[in-house]
Amino acid sequence: MRDFFNRLLGRRGDDAALSCQEMVELVTDYLEGALPPADHSRFEAHIAGCEGCTMYLRQMREMLELLGELTTDSLSPQAEGELLATFRDWKAGA
């Protein structure tokens, strides 16, 4: 199935270069060490040659360090609602 989607999207296969959009979609798995080896290699090859994505990755790491482990128990109901609304708006493109 993956080969079908790679052909559909014009990619050559597992060794094809990542686009910036694909890098953004994979950043969480990368930071969690959850990428399959082929995707991990493609991810690192992309950030080695893309200054913008390297900066994005650095910002994501810094954000995670600053936030630490944020749990719903540590948020007020109002703060949790505001965060959820912000993410919903962001995902909807608003």
N, C-alpha and C positions, 0 to 999 in steps of 0.2 A: 504494500500500500504506500509506503514512504517513497518508493521509486516512482510510483504513479504521480504523487504530488510534486516530487522534484522535477519530473518532466513537465508537468502542467505549469509549474512556476518558472520553467526555463533553467533549472539548475542541473548540473551534471551528475550529482550524486553526493555521497557523504564527504567527498574531498572538495566540493565546490565552495567557493568563498561565501562567507556570510554577508548579507546586506546589513546596514545599520539597523534597520527595523528588526531583523532577526536577532541581532545582538541584544537589542533592548528586551525582546521577548524572552531571551535565555538568561539574562543577567541574574535573576534570582536563583535559578538552578546552578549557575556557575558559582555564585558566592556560597551556596550551600554544599558545593562539591557533589552535586547530583547529576551532572551532565555525563552522558555516555562518552567514552574516550574519543570517538570521532568528532562529536560536537564540541568537546572540550578543546581539541586541537584546532578546529575551525574557529572557535571563539578567540583563542589566544592569537591565532594568526591575524584575525581581524583587528583586534585591539593593538597589535604590534604595528599596524600600518594606518590606523585611523585615530588621529589626534582628538577628534570630537568624542568618539566612543571611549577612548582612554580617559578623557576628562569626566565623562558620564559615569564610568565605572568607579573612578576615584571619589566622585561626589556620593555615589550610592554607598560606598564603604564608609565614608566619613559620616553620612547620615545614620547608618546603622550603629556606628560607634557612639555617636552622640545620644541616640535614642535608647541604647541598651535594649533590654527586653521590656517592652511595653505590653502590659497585660490589660485586659478589659477591667480587671479588679482595681487597677490603679487609676482608672479614668472615672470622672464623674459621669453620670448619665447624660448631662448636657454636652460634655466634651466628646463622648462617644458618638452621640447623635450628629454633632457637627462634623466629625471626621468621616462618618459614613456618608453624610450628605455631600461632602466635598469629593470623596472618591466616586460616588455615583455621578455627580456632575462632570467630573473629569473623564470618566469612562464614556459618558454619553456625548462628550465633545463640547460641552457647554462652557 
